[in-house]
């Protein structure tokens, strides 16, 4: 019963959950991005939302970049803190611009993603990541 209310961190557990969080959120977002990728590669006229006035093509390119490329980087734990920045921006635009007139229920998913990406921005990818290997090698060279 004491363990249930224990507030001490189990570092291994935290690192494992960071791994699970990265894998899950990247996989979830990839399902959105991989649906849009054929629209970009089709070569025809692009019909896509232009919420911030960049043009439909630029909006689609940036969306696919965030949802596919950045999600793969998050999945691998490679440049994680940089990779979540476009995803954070994308979710802010989705929640506050695209779904601005909608009820909260429509915005909720974007806010869930946003909170997870903000968490990864602050917490980092954890030790089960390529970032950790790079950091360990960089720190080893300095000594």
N, C-alpha and C positions, 0 to 999 in steps of 0.2 A: 504494500500500500504506500510505503514511503516513496518508492520510485515513481509512482504516479504523479506525485506533487513535487518531485525534485526539479529544480530550475537550473541545475548545472548542465552544461553542454557536453554531449558525447561527440567529440570531434569526428570520429569515424562515421558516426551516424549523420552528422551534418554534411560531411563530404559526400556520403552516399546519396543523401537526399538532394544535394545540389546536382549530382549526376542524373538522378531520376527526373528532377525538374527540367534540366536542360534537354534531356532526351524527349520527354513528353511534350514540352511546349514547342520544341522544334518540329516534332512529328505532327502535332496538331496544326501548326501554321503551314507546314509543307503541303498539307492537304488542300489548303486554300491557294497557295502559290502554284502548285502543279496543275491546278485547274485552269489557271490564267496563262500559263506558259505557252500553250498552243495558240492562244489568241495573238501572242506576240510574234510567234514564229510562222504564223500562217501567211504573212506577207500581204494580206488584203487590207481593206480599210478597217481601222481600229475604232471600235465603238466602246468607249470606256469613260467612266466618270472623270471629270476634270474639276475636282473640288477646290483647288487653290490656284487655278488659272495658268497652269504650266502647259496645257494642251493635253489632249487625250493620249497621244503616243507617249509623251514624257511621263505622264501619270502612270500609265501601264508599265513602262520600263522600270520606274522607281518602285512601283508596287511589287513587281515580280522580283526585282533585285532584293528587296527587303524580305519578301515572303519565302523566296527560294534560297538565294545565295547566303543571306544573313542567317537564315534558319539552319542551313548546313553548317555554317561556322559555329553557331551556338551548339548544335548537336555535337560537334567535334571538340568544343571547348577551345577553339582557336580564335584569338582576338575577340573573345566573348564580350568584353565591356564595350569595344568599338562596334561589334556586330549588333548589339541590342539598341544602339542609338537610332538607326533608321527604323527599327521595329517600334520603338517608343514613339517616334514621330508619326509613323503610319497609324498606330493605334489612337494617338491623339486626334489625328485628322479624321479617322473613321468615327470616333465617338463624338467629337465636338463639332465637326463640319458636316460630314456625310449624313450622320444620324442626328444632327442638331434638332430638327423639328420632331423627331420620333420620340415615342415613349421610352422610359428608362430601360424597359425590357429589350429594346433593340440595341441599346448602347452597352448593355451589361457585358456581353462577350468581349467587346473591345476593351472595356475597363479591366476585365479579368486578365486578358493578355498584357495590358499595360502594367498592371501591378506586378505580374510575374517578371516582366522585362526590367522593371525598376528594381525589383529584388535582386535579379542577376547583375544589374549594373552596380549595385552597392556591395553585394556579397561576393561577386566574382564567380568563376566557374567551379571552384573547388579543386581538390588535388587530383581528381580523376579526369584530367583534361590535358590537352596539348599545351595550353597556357602554363600550366603548372610545370610541365617538363621544360619549357622554354625558360621560365623564371628560375627554375632550379639550376639549369645550365648557365644562365647569365650570372647568377649569384656565385656559382662555383668558380667562374672565371675571375671574378673580382678578388677573390681571396688569395 
